[in-house]
């Protein structure tokens, strides 16, 4: 069963309350998403570590309810 974008956002926001989360349903099928997450929790972390943090927040749903997620993560930049 597909996973709604709202559920993905809820799970990410629960783990990273300050996160700016933008989700795009790439195929309109609820199975293939692109997601951009910006959070202070990612400061000083490698890209791999950032992605692992997001996957952990999703609680093992990757590969099951959530088939494909193209992740783009970063810490906020100061202007």
C-alpha positions in Angstrom: 0.0 0.0 0.0 1.4 3.4 -0.9 2.5 5.9 1.7 1.0 9.4 1.6 3.4 12.3 1.5 1.7 13.7 4.6 2.8 10.7 6.6 6.4 11.0 5.4 6.4 14.7 6.4 4.9 13.8 9.9 7.5 11.2 10.6 10.4 13.5 9.5 9.0 16.5 11.5 8.6 14.2 14.6 12.4 13.5 14.4 13.5 16.9 13.3 11.0 19.5 14.6 12.8 22.4 13.1 13.0 20.8 9.6 11.9 22.4 6.4 10.4 19.5 4.5 9.4 19.6 0.8 8.0 16.4 -0.8 7.2 15.8 -4.4 5.3 12.7 -5.6 7.3 11.9 -8.8 4.8 9.6 -10.5 1.6 10.4 -8.7 1.4 6.8 -7.4 2.4 7.4 -3.7 5.4 5.2 -4.2 8.1 7.4 -5.7 9.0 10.6 -3.9 11.7 13.3 -4.0 12.2 14.9 -0.6 14.3 17.9 0.5 15.0 18.2 4.3 16.8 21.1 5.8 17.5 20.8 9.6 20.0 22.1 12.1 20.4 18.5 13.2 22.4 17.8 10.0 25.1 20.4 10.9 28.5 18.8 10.9 27.2 15.5 9.5 28.2 13.9 6.2 25.6 13.4 3.5 25.5 9.7 4.3 24.9 10.4 8.0 22.1 12.8 7.2 20.4 10.3 5.0 20.7 7.6 7.6 19.1 10.0 10.1 16.1 10.5 7.8 15.8 6.7 7.1 15.8 6.1 10.9 13.0 8.7 11.3 11.0 6.8 8.7 11.1 3.8 11.0 12.0 1.0 8.5 9.3 1.9 6.0 11.8 2.3 3.1 11.6 -0.7 0.8 8.1 -1.6 2.2 5.4 1.0 2.3 7.8 3.5 0.8 9.3 2.2 -2.4 11.6 5.0 -3.6 12.7 8.2 -1.9 15.2 10.5 -3.6 16.7 12.5 -0.7 18.3 15.8 -0.6 19.4 16.9 2.9 21.3 19.8 4.3 21.8 22.0 7.3 20.5 25.6 7.0 23.0 28.1 5.7 23.4 31.5 7.4 23.0 34.5 5.2 
